[in-house]
Amino acid sequence: MASILDIRGVGPALAKPLAACGIKTAEDLAVAELAGLLAVPGIGQTRALSLMAAAKAFAGAAPKEPSEAAQLREAEQKKKSKKADKAKKSRKSKKKADKKKAKDKKAKPSKTTSGKSKKSKKKKKK
């Protein structure tokens, strides 16, 4: 059995949490489930898939499921979609707030340049 340290991208720092999750050999990593790898601290979807591919290539195993790359693309698209929706909502609410401010500004009565009313000016003339 090949050591997990023989896999490209796995060093001593990553080998410890992998071993804690029961992945101790290259073969274990090659047949690991994506969800199991995502439970390891410091491993996201991209890294999990690349580690699985490296382990399968090292072990000479055929890919377990050809849709792993599709799962990654789908997850990334969902993430981007959520970010885009959040940004769109933020822009809409900011635009709405700006419109409200502009409307409130128009509704306020404007003061004269001197700040005095017309009546006080008439009194001075008399």
N, CA, C and O atoms as a GROMACS GRO file, in nm:
protein
  504
    1MET      N    1   0.084  -0.119   0.000
    1MET     CA    2   0.000   0.000   0.000
    1MET      C    3   0.088   0.125   0.000
    1MET      O    4   0.188   0.133   0.071
    2ALA      N    5   0.048   0.222  -0.082
    2ALA     CA    6   0.123   0.345  -0.094
    2ALA      C    7   0.083   0.442   0.017
    2ALA      O    8  -0.032   0.448   0.058
    3SER      N    9   0.181   0.515   0.063
    3SER     CA   10   0.156   0.614   0.167
    3SER      C   11   0.076   0.730   0.110
    3SER      O   12   0.086   0.762  -0.009
    4ILE      N   13  -0.002   0.791   0.193
    4ILE     CA   14  -0.080   0.908   0.148
    4ILE      C   15   0.011   1.025   0.116
    4ILE      O   16  -0.026   1.114   0.040
    5LEU      N   17   0.131   1.024   0.173
    5LEU     CA   18   0.228   1.130   0.146
    5LEU      C   19   0.285   1.122   0.004
    5LEU      O   20   0.348   1.216  -0.044
    6ASP      N   21   0.262   1.009  -0.063
    6ASP     CA   22   0.309   0.994  -0.201
    6ASP      C   23   0.219   1.067  -0.300
    6ASP      O   24   0.256   1.086  -0.416
    7ILE      N   25   0.102   1.109  -0.256
    7ILE     CA   26   0.007   1.177  -0.342
    7ILE      C   27   0.046   1.324  -0.354
    7ILE      O   28   0.077   1.389  -0.254
    8ARG      N   29   0.045   1.373  -0.476
    8ARG     CA   30   0.078   1.515  -0.499
    8ARG      C   31  -0.028   1.601  -0.430
    8ARG      O   32  -0.148   1.581  -0.448
    9GLY      N   33   0.019   1.698  -0.351
    9GLY     CA   34  -0.072   1.788  -0.280
    9GLY      C   35  -0.097   1.747  -0.136
    9GLY      O   36  -0.164   1.820  -0.063
   10VAL      N   37  -0.044   1.633  -0.095
   10VAL     CA   38  -0.061   1.588   0.044
   10VAL      C   39   0.074   1.591   0.113
   10VAL      O   40   0.167   1.520   0.075
   11GLY      N   41   0.082   1.674   0.215
   11GLY     CA   42   0.202   1.682   0.295
   11GLY      C   43   0.170   1.638   0.437
   11GLY      O   44   0.059   1.595   0.466
   12PRO      N   45   0.268   1.649   0.525
   12PRO     CA   46   0.246   1.606   0.664
   12PRO      C   47   0.132   1.682   0.734
   12PRO      O   48   0.060   1.625   0.815
   13ALA      N   49   0.118   1.810   0.702
   13ALA     CA   50   0.013   1.890   0.766
   13ALA      C   51  -0.126   1.842   0.726
   13ALA      O   52  -0.218   1.844   0.809
   14LEU      N   53  -0.144   1.798   0.603
   14LEU     CA   54  -0.273   1.750   0.557
   14LEU      C   55  -0.293   1.602   0.591
   14LEU      O   56  -0.406   1.557   0.608
   15ALA      N   57  -0.184   1.528   0.599
   15ALA     CA   58  -0.194   1.384   0.627
   15ALA      C   59  -0.257   1.357   0.764
   15ALA      O   60  -0.329   1.260   0.781
   16LYS      N   61  -0.229   1.444   0.861
   16LYS     CA   62  -0.283   1.423   0.996
   16LYS      C   63  -0.436   1.431   1.000
   16LYS      O   64  -0.498   1.338   1.051
   17PRO      N   65  -0.499   1.539   0.948
   17PRO     CA   66  -0.645   1.541   0.952
   17PRO      C   67  -0.708   1.434   0.863
   17PRO      O   68  -0.817   1.385   0.893
   18LEU      N   69  -0.641   1.398   0.754
   18LEU     CA   70  -0.692   1.290   0.669
   18LEU      C   71  -0.692   1.158   0.745
   18LEU      O   72  -0.788   1.081   0.739
   19ALA      N   73  -0.583   1.133   0.817
   19ALA     CA   74  -0.573   1.009   0.896
   19ALA      C   75  -0.678   1.007   1.006
   19ALA      O   76  -0.734   0.902   1.038
   20ALA      N   77  -0.706   1.122   1.063
   20ALA     CA   78  -0.809   1.131   1.167
   20ALA      C   79  -0.946   1.096   1.111
   20ALA      O   80  -1.033   1.049   1.184
   21CYS      N   81  -0.966   1.120   0.981
   21CYS     CA   82  -1.093   1.086   0.916
   21CYS      C   83  -1.091   0.946   0.856
   21CYS      O   84  -1.186   0.906   0.789
   22GLY      N   85  -0.985   0.871   0.880
   22GLY     CA   86  -0.978   0.732   0.833
   22GLY      C   87  -0.913   0.715   0.698
   22GLY      O   88  -0.915   0.604   0.644
   23ILE      N   89  -0.856   0.819   0.642
   23ILE     CA   90  -0.789   0.810   0.511
   23ILE      C   91  -0.639   0.807   0.537
   23ILE      O   92  -0.577   0.911   0.562
   24LYS      N   93  -0.581   0.685   0.532
   24LYS     CA   94  -0.441   0.668   0.570
   24LYS      C   95  -0.351   0.628   0.454
   24LYS      O   96  -0.229   0.641   0.464
   25THR      N   97  -0.409   0.579   0.345
   25THR     CA   98  -0.329   0.536   0.231
   25THR      C   99  -0.378   0.604   0.103
   25THR      O  100  -0.486   0.665   0.101
   26ALA      N  101  -0.298   0.593  -0.001
   26ALA     CA  102  -0.336   0.649  -0.131
   26ALA      C  103  -0.461   0.580  -0.183
   26ALA      O  104  -0.546   0.644  -0.246
   27GLU      N  105  -0.474   0.453  -0.157
   27GLU     CA  106  -0.592   0.379  -0.201
   27GLU      C  107  -0.717   0.428  -0.128
   27GLU      O  108  -0.824   0.437  -0.188
   28ASP      N  109  -0.702   0.458   0.000
   28ASP     CA  110  -0.816   0.512   0.076
   28ASP      C  111  -0.863   0.644   0.016
   28ASP      O  112  -0.983   0.670   0.004
   29LEU      N  113  -0.767   0.726  -0.021
   29LEU     CA  114  -0.801   0.855  -0.080
   29LEU      C  115  -0.863   0.839  -0.218
   29LEU      O  116  -0.953   0.914  -0.256
   30ALA      N  117  -0.815   0.740  -0.294
   30ALA     CA  118  -0.868   0.718  -0.429
   30ALA      C  119  -1.014   0.676  -0.427
   30ALA      O  120  -1.088   0.707  -0.521
   31VAL      N  121  -1.057   0.606  -0.323
   31VAL     CA  122  -1.196   0.559  -0.317
   31VAL      C  123  -1.281   0.640  -0.220
   31VAL      O  124  -1.395   0.604  -0.192
   32ALA      N  125  -1.225   0.748  -0.168
   32ALA     CA  126  -1.297   0.831  -0.070
   32ALA      C  127  -1.416   0.901  -0.135
   32ALA      O  128  -1.415   0.931  -0.254
   33GLU      N  129  -1.515   0.925  -0.056
   33GLU     CA  130  -1.633   1.000  -0.100
   33GLU      C  131  -1.602   1.149  -0.091
   33GLU      O  132  -1.526   1.193  -0.004
   34LEU      N  133  -1.661   1.226  -0.180
   34LEU     CA  134  -1.642   1.370  -0.181
   34LEU      C  135  -1.687   1.432  -0.048
   34LEU      O  136  -1.619   1.519   0.006
   35ALA      N  137  -1.801   1.388   0.002
   35ALA     CA  138  -1.854   1.442   0.127
   35ALA      C  139  -1.759   1.415   0.244
   35ALA      O  140  -1.745   1.497   0.334
   36GLY      N  141  -1.694   1.298   0.242
   36GLY     CA  142  -1.598   1.264   0.347
   36GLY      C  143  -1.477   1.356   0.346
   36GLY      O  144  -1.428   1.395   0.452
   37LEU      N  145  -1.430   1.390   0.227
   37LEU     CA  146  -1.314   1.479   0.217
   37LEU      C  147  -1.351   1.622   0.255
   37LEU      O  148  -1.270   1.696   0.310
   38LEU      N  149  -1.474   1.661   0.224
   38LEU     CA  150  -1.516   1.797   0.258
   38LEU      C  151  -1.526   1.817   0.409
   38LEU      O  152  -1.525   1.930   0.457
   39ALA      N  153  -1.536   1.708   0.483
   39ALA     CA  154  -1.543   1.716   0.629
   39ALA      C  155  -1.405   1.743   0.690
   39ALA      O  156  -1.396   1.780   0.807
   40VAL      N  157  -1.300   1.724   0.612
   40VAL     CA  158  -1.164   1.746   0.661
   40VAL      C  159  -1.136   1.897   0.662
   40VAL      O  160  -1.155   1.964   0.560
   41PRO      N  161  -1.090   1.950   0.776
   41PRO     CA  162  -1.060   2.095   0.781
   41PRO      C  163  -0.953   2.132   0.679
   41PRO      O  164  -0.851   2.064   0.666
   42GLY      N  165  -0.978   2.240   0.608
   42GLY     CA  166  -0.881   2.290   0.509
   42GLY      C  167  -0.900   2.234   0.370
   42GLY      O  168  -0.822   2.265   0.280
   43ILE      N  169  -1.002   2.150   0.351
   43ILE     CA  170  -1.026   2.094   0.218
   43ILE      C  171  -1.162   2.141   0.169
   43ILE      O  172  -1.265   2.114   0.229
   44GLY      N  173  -1.159   2.213   0.057
   44GLY     CA  174  -1.283   2.256  -0.009
   44GLY      C  175  -1.309   2.163  -0.126
   44GLY      O  176  -1.239   2.064  -0.145
   45GLN      N  177  -1.410   2.196  -0.203
   45GLN     CA  178  -1.450   2.109  -0.314
   45GLN      C  179  -1.341   2.097  -0.420
   45GLN      O  180  -1.313   1.987  -0.468
   46THR      N  181  -1.281   2.208  -0.456
   46THR     CA  182  -1.179   2.205  -0.560
   46THR      C  183  -1.061   2.120  -0.518
   46THR      O  184  -1.013   2.036  -0.594
   47ARG      N  185  -1.015   2.142  -0.397
   47ARG     CA  186  -0.900   2.066  -0.348
   47ARG      C  187  -0.935   1.918  -0.330
   47ARG      O  188  -0.853   1.831  -0.360
   48ALA      N  189  -1.054   1.890  -0.282
   48ALA     CA  190  -1.096   1.751  -0.263
   48ALA      C  191  -1.095   1.676  -0.396
   48ALA      O  192  -1.044   1.564  -0.404
   49LEU      N  193  -1.151   1.738  -0.498
   49LEU     CA  194  -1.156   1.672  -0.629
   49LEU      C  195  -1.017   1.654  -0.689
   49LEU      O  196  -0.989   1.551  -0.751
   50SER      N  197  -0.930   1.752  -0.670
   50SER     CA  198  -0.795   1.738  -0.726
   50SER      C  199  -0.717   1.631  -0.650
   50SER      O  200  -0.639   1.557  -0.710
   51LEU      N  201  -0.736   1.622  -0.518
   51LEU     CA  202  -0.669   1.517  -0.440
   51LEU      C  203  -0.721   1.379  -0.480
   51LEU      O  204  -0.643   1.284  -0.493
   52MET      N  205  -0.851   1.368  -0.501
   52MET     CA  206  -0.908   1.240  -0.542
   52MET      C  207  -0.854   1.198  -0.678
   52MET      O  208  -0.820   1.082  -0.699
   53ALA      N  209  -0.846   1.292  -0.771
   53ALA     CA  210  -0.794   1.262  -0.904
   53ALA      C  211  -0.648   1.222  -0.898
   53ALA      O  212  -0.607   1.128  -0.966
   54ALA      N  213  -0.568   1.292  -0.816
   54ALA     CA  214  -0.426   1.259  -0.802
   54ALA      C  215  -0.409   1.120  -0.740
   54ALA      O  216  -0.322   1.044  -0.782
   55ALA      N  217  -0.492   1.088  -0.642
   55ALA     CA  218  -0.483   0.957  -0.577
   55ALA      C  219  -0.524   0.846  -0.674
   55ALA      O  220  -0.462   0.740  -0.676
   56LYS      N  221  -0.628   0.871  -0.754
   56LYS     CA  222  -0.672   0.771  -0.852
   56LYS      C  223  -0.566   0.750  -0.960
   56LYS      O  224  -0.541   0.637  -1.002
   57ALA      N  225  -0.503   0.858  -1.003
   57ALA     CA  226  -0.397   0.846  -1.103
   57ALA      C  227  -0.278   0.771  -1.045
   57ALA      O  228  -0.216   0.689  -1.113
   58PHE      N  229  -0.246   0.799  -0.920
   58PHE     CA  230  -0.133   0.734  -0.853
   58PHE      C  231  -0.161   0.586  -0.831
   58PHE      O  232  -0.075   0.501  -0.853
   59ALA      N  233  -0.282   0.556  -0.789
   59ALA     CA  234  -0.319   0.418  -0.759
   59ALA      C  235  -0.355   0.340  -0.886
   59ALA      O  236  -0.368   0.218  -0.882
   60GLY      N  237  -0.371   0.410  -0.997
   60GLY     CA  238  -0.406   0.345  -1.123
   60GLY      C  239  -0.553   0.306  -1.129
   60GLY      O  240  -0.592   0.225  -1.213
   61ALA      N  241  -0.632   0.363  -1.042
   61ALA     CA  242  -0.775   0.331  -1.040
   61ALA      C  243  -0.847   0.418  -1.140
   61ALA      O  244  -0.809   0.533  -1.163
   62ALA      N  245  -0.949   0.364  -1.200
   62ALA     CA  246  -1.033   0.442  -1.290
   62ALA      C  247  -1.121   0.534  -1.206
   62ALA      O  248  -1.156   0.498  -1.093
   63PRO      N  249  -1.157   0.651  -1.256
   63PRO     CA  250  -1.245   0.739  -1.179
   63PRO      C  251  -1.374   0.667  -1.142
   63PRO      O  252  -1.437   0.601  -1.225
   64LYS      N  253  -1.412   0.682  -1.018
   64LYS     CA  254  -1.530   0.615  -0.966
   64LYS      C  255  -1.657   0.666  -1.034
   64LYS      O  256  -1.747   0.589  -1.067
   65GLU      N  257  -1.661   0.795  -1.053
   65GLU     CA  258  -1.781   0.857  -1.107
   65GLU      C  259  -1.740   0.972  -1.199
   65GLU      O  260  -1.674   1.065  -1.154
   66PRO      N  261  -1.776   0.968  -1.325
   66PRO     CA  262  -1.734   1.074  -1.415
   66PRO      C  263  -1.799   1.208  -1.385
   66PRO      O  264  -1.756   1.311  -1.438
   67SER      N  265  -1.900   1.208  -1.302
   67SER     CA  266  -1.971   1.333  -1.276
   67SER      C  267  -1.911   1.414  -1.161
   67SER      O  268  -1.969   1.515  -1.120
   68GLU      N  269  -1.796   1.373  -1.110
   68GLU     CA  270  -1.734   1.449  -1.001
   68GLU      C  271  -1.700   1.591  -1.046
   68GLU      O  272  -1.721   1.688  -0.973
   69ALA      N  273  -1.647   1.603  -1.166
   69ALA     CA  274  -1.615   1.735  -1.219
   69ALA      C  275  -1.743   1.815  -1.240
   69ALA      O  276  -1.747   1.936  -1.218
   70ALA      N  277  -1.848   1.746  -1.282
   70ALA     CA  278  -1.976   1.814  -1.301
   70ALA      C  279  -2.031   1.863  -1.168
   70ALA      O  280  -2.090   1.970  -1.160
   71GLN      N  281  -2.011   1.784  -1.062
   71GLN     CA  282  -2.055   1.826  -0.928
   71GLN      C  283  -1.982   1.952  -0.887
   71GLN      O  284  -2.043   2.043  -0.830
   72LEU      N  285  -1.855   1.959  -0.914
   72LEU     CA  286  -1.776   2.077  -0.879
   72LEU      C  287  -1.824   2.198  -0.957
   72LEU      O  288  -1.843   2.305  -0.899
   73ARG      N  289  -1.845   2.183  -1.088
   73ARG     CA  290  -1.892   2.295  -1.169
   73ARG      C  291  -2.029   2.343  -1.120
   73ARG      O  292  -2.054   2.464  -1.112
   74GLU      N  293  -2.116   2.249  -1.087
   74GLU     CA  294  -2.249   2.285  -1.039
   74GLU      C  295  -2.242   2.362  -0.908
   74GLU      O  296  -2.312   2.461  -0.889
   75ALA      N  297  -2.156   2.315  -0.817
   75ALA     CA  298  -2.141   2.383  -0.688
   75ALA      C  299  -2.085   2.524  -0.707
   75ALA      O  300  -2.129   2.617  -0.640
   76GLU      N  301  -1.988   2.539  -0.798
   76GLU     CA  302  -1.930   2.671  -0.823
   76GLU      C  303  -2.033   2.764  -0.886
   76GLU      O  304  -2.038   2.882  -0.854
   77GLN      N  305  -2.116   2.710  -0.976
   77GLN     CA  306  -2.220   2.791  -1.039
   77GLN      C  307  -2.322   2.838  -0.936
   77GLN      O  308  -2.366   2.952  -0.941
   78LYS      N  309  -2.360   2.750  -0.844
   78LYS     CA  310  -2.454   2.788  -0.739
   78LYS      C  311  -2.395   2.898  -0.652
   78LYS      O  312  -2.464   2.993  -0.616
   79LYS      N  313  -2.268   2.883  -0.620
   79LYS     CA  314  -2.201   2.983  -0.537
   79LYS      C  315  -2.199   3.119  -0.607
   79LYS      O  316  -2.230   3.222  -0.546
   80LYS      N  317  -2.164   3.119  -0.735
   80LYS     CA  318  -2.160   3.243  -0.812
   80LYS      C  319  -2.299   3.302  -0.824
   80LYS      O  320  -2.317   3.424  -0.816
   81SER      N  321  -2.398   3.215  -0.845
   81SER     CA  322  -2.536   3.260  -0.858
   81SER      C  323  -2.583   3.328  -0.730
   81SER      O  324  -2.648   3.433  -0.735
   82LYS      N  325  -2.551   3.269  -0.617
   82LYS     CA  326  -2.591   3.328  -0.488
   82LYS      C  327  -2.525   3.464  -0.468
   82LYS      O  328  -2.589   3.558  -0.423
   83LYS      N  329  -2.397   3.473  -0.502
   83LYS     CA  330  -2.326   3.600  -0.488
   83LYS      C  331  -2.387   3.706  -0.580
   83LYS      O  332  -2.404   3.821  -0.540
   84ALA      N  333  -2.418   3.666  -0.702
   84ALA     CA  334  -2.476   3.760  -0.798
   84ALA      C  335  -2.614   3.807  -0.751
   84ALA      O  336  -2.646   3.925  -0.762
   85ASP      N  337  -2.695   3.715  -0.698
   85ASP     CA  338  -2.827   3.752  -0.647
   85ASP      C  339  -2.815   3.848  -0.530
   85ASP      O  340  -2.890   3.945  -0.520
   86LYS      N  341  -2.720   3.821  -0.442
   86LYS     CA  342  -2.699   3.907  -0.325
   86LYS      C  343  -2.656   4.047  -0.369
   86LYS      O  344  -2.704   4.147  -0.316
   87ALA      N  345  -2.566   4.052  -0.466
   87ALA     CA  346  -2.518   4.182  -0.515
   87ALA      C  347  -2.632   4.257  -0.584
   87ALA      O  348  -2.644   4.379  -0.570
   88LYS      N  349  -2.715   4.185  -0.658
   88LYS     CA  350  -2.827   4.248  -0.728
   88LYS      C  351  -2.925   4.307  -0.627
   88LYS      O  352  -2.973   4.419  -0.645
   89LYS      N  353  -2.956   4.232  -0.522
   89LYS     CA  354  -3.047   4.281  -0.418
   89LYS      C  355  -2.988   4.404  -0.350
   89LYS      O  356  -3.059   4.500  -0.320
   90SER      N  357  -2.858   4.400  -0.325
   90SER     CA  358  -2.792   4.513  -0.262
   90SER      C  359  -2.800   4.638  -0.349
   90SER      O  360  -2.828   4.747  -0.300
   91ARG      N  361  -2.777   4.621  -0.480
   91ARG     CA  362  -2.786   4.735  -0.571
   91ARG      C  363  -2.928   4.789  -0.576
   91ARG      O  364  -2.949   4.910  -0.578
   92LYS      N  365  -3.027   4.698  -0.579
   92LYS     CA  366  -3.167   4.742  -0.584
   92LYS      C  367  -3.204   4.820  -0.459
   92LYS      O  368  -3.267   4.926  -0.468
   93SER      N  369  -3.165   4.770  -0.342
   93SER     CA  370  -3.201   4.840  -0.218
   93SER      C  371  -3.129   4.975  -0.209
   93SER      O  372  -3.187   5.071  -0.158
   94LYS      N  373  -3.006   4.983  -0.258
   94LYS     CA  374  -2.933   5.110  -0.256
   94LYS      C  375  -3.000   5.209  -0.351
   94LYS      O  376  -3.016   5.326  -0.318
   95LYS      N  377  -3.041   5.161  -0.467
   95LYS     CA  378  -3.108   5.247  -0.564
   95LYS      C  379  -3.240   5.298  -0.507
   95LYS      O  380  -3.274   5.415  -0.524
   96LYS      N  381  -3.312   5.211  -0.440
   96LYS     CA  382  -3.439   5.249  -0.380
   96LYS      C  383  -3.417   5.354  -0.270
   96LYS      O  384  -3.493   5.450  -0.261
   97ALA      N  385  -3.314   5.334  -0.190
   97ALA     CA  386  -3.283   5.430  -0.083
   97ALA      C  387  -3.244   5.565  -0.142
   97ALA      O  388  -3.282   5.670  -0.090
   98ASP      N  389  -3.167   5.562  -0.251
   98ASP     CA  390  -3.127   5.687  -0.316
   98ASP      C  391  -3.248   5.762  -0.372
   98ASP      O  392  -3.256   5.884  -0.362
   99LYS      N  393  -3.341   5.688  -0.431
   99LYS     CA  394  -3.463   5.750  -0.483
   99LYS      C  395  -3.543   5.814  -0.371
   99LYS      O  396  -3.597   5.923  -0.387
  100LYS      N  397  -3.551   5.745  -0.258
  100LYS     CA  398  -3.626   5.796  -0.144
  100LYS      C  399  -3.561   5.924  -0.091
  100LYS      O  400  -3.630   6.021  -0.059
  101LYS      N  401  -3.428   5.926  -0.083
  101LYS     CA  402  -3.357   6.045  -0.037
  101LYS      C  403  -3.384   6.163  -0.131
  101LYS      O  404  -3.407   6.275  -0.086
  102ALA      N  405  -3.380   6.135  -0.260
  102ALA     CA  406  -3.404   6.241  -0.359
  102ALA      C  407  -3.547   6.293  -0.346
  102ALA      O  408  -3.569   6.414  -0.355
  103LYS      N  409  -3.640   6.206  -0.325
  103LYS     CA  410  -3.780   6.245  -0.310
  103LYS      C  411  -3.798   6.328  -0.183
  103LYS      O  412  -3.868   6.430  -0.184
  104ASP      N  413  -3.735   6.286  -0.074
  104ASP     CA  414  -3.744   6.360   0.052
  104ASP      C  415  -3.682   6.498   0.039
  104ASP      O  416  -3.731   6.594   0.098
  105LYS      N  417  -3.574   6.510  -0.037
  105LYS     CA  418  -3.510   6.639  -0.058
  105LYS      C  419  -3.603   6.735  -0.130
  105LYS      O  420  -3.609   6.854  -0.097
  106LYS      N  421  -3.674   6.684  -0.230
  106LYS     CA  422  -3.766   6.766  -0.308
  106LYS      C  423  -3.884   6.811  -0.223
  106LYS      O  424  -3.936   6.921  -0.243
  107ALA      N  425  -3.927   6.729  -0.131
  107ALA     CA  426  -4.044   6.760  -0.049
  107ALA      C  427  -4.015   6.866   0.057
  107ALA      O  428  -4.109   6.933   0.101
  108LYS      N  429  -3.893   6.883   0.099
  108LYS     CA  430  -3.859   6.982   0.202
  108LYS      C  431  -3.867   7.122   0.144
  108LYS      O  432  -3.821   7.145   0.033
  109PRO      N  433  -3.925   7.218   0.220
  109PRO     CA  434  -3.929   7.356   0.171
  109PRO      C  435  -3.790   7.418   0.174
  109PRO      O  436  -3.712   7.396   0.267
  110SER      N  437  -3.761   7.494   0.071
  110SER     CA  438  -3.628   7.555   0.067
  110SER      C  439  -3.632   7.689   0.140
  110SER      O  440  -3.735   7.758   0.141
  111LYS      N  441  -3.521   7.726   0.201
  111LYS     CA  442  -3.510   7.852   0.274
  111LYS      C  443  -3.457   7.960   0.181
  111LYS      O  444  -3.392   7.930   0.080
  112THR      N  445  -3.484   8.086   0.214
  112THR     CA  446  -3.429   8.195   0.134
  112THR      C  447  -3.282   8.206   0.167
  112THR      O  448  -3.234   8.150   0.265
  113THR      N  449  -3.211   8.277   0.085
  113THR     CA  450  -3.067   8.285   0.103
  113THR      C  451  -3.029   8.352   0.234
  113THR      O  452  -2.931   8.312   0.297
  114SER      N  453  -3.104   8.452   0.277
  114SER     CA  454  -3.070   8.519   0.402
  114SER      C  455  -3.131   8.448   0.522
  114SER      O  456  -3.092   8.473   0.636
  115GLY      N  457  -3.226   8.360   0.496
  115GLY     CA  458  -3.289   8.287   0.605
  115GLY      C  459  -3.402   8.364   0.669
  115GLY      O  460  -3.460   8.316   0.767
  116LYS      N  461  -3.436   8.483   0.616
  116LYS     CA  462  -3.544   8.564   0.673
  116LYS      C  463  -3.667   8.553   0.587
  116LYS      O  464  -3.658   8.532   0.466
  117SER      N  465  -3.781   8.566   0.647
  117SER     CA  466  -3.905   8.557   0.572
  117SER      C  467  -3.933   8.689   0.499
  117SER      O  468  -3.866   8.789   0.524
  118LYS      N  469  -4.029   8.688   0.410
  118LYS     CA  470  -4.065   8.807   0.333
  118LYS      C  471  -4.123   8.914   0.423
  118LYS      O  472  -4.103   9.033   0.398
  119LYS      N  473  -4.196   8.876   0.528
  119LYS     CA  474  -4.257   8.973   0.618
  119LYS      C  475  -4.151   9.056   0.688
  119LYS      O  476  -4.167   9.178   0.702
  120SER      N  477  -4.044   8.993   0.733
  120SER     CA  478  -3.941   9.069   0.804
  120SER      C  479  -3.871   9.167   0.710
  120SER      O  480  -3.826   9.272   0.755
  121LYS      N  481  -3.862   9.135   0.582
  121LYS     CA  482  -3.802   9.226   0.486
  121LYS      C  483  -3.892   9.346   0.464
  121LYS      O  484  -3.843   9.458   0.448
  122LYS      N  485  -4.024   9.324   0.462
  122LYS     CA  486  -4.118   9.434   0.443
  122LYS      C  487  -4.115   9.529   0.561
  122LYS      O  488  -4.125   9.651   0.543
  123LYS      N  489  -4.100   9.477   0.682
  123LYS     CA  490  -4.094   9.561   0.801
  123LYS      C  491  -3.974   9.655   0.795
  123LYS      O  492  -3.984   9.771   0.836
  124LYS      N  493  -3.864   9.607   0.745
  124LYS     CA  494  -3.745   9.690   0.737
  124LYS      C  495  -3.763   9.806   0.640
  124LYS      O  496  -3.707   9.913   0.661
  125LYS      N  497  -3.839   9.786   0.534
  125LYS     CA  498  -3.861   9.888   0.432
  125LYS      C  499  -3.946  10.001   0.488
  125LYS      O  500  -3.926  10.115   0.446
  126LYS      N  501  -4.037   9.977   0.579
  126LYS     CA  502  -4.126  10.080   0.632
  126LYS      C  503  -4.057  10.170   0.723
  126LYS      O  504  -4.118  10.262   0.777
   0.00000   0.00000   0.00000
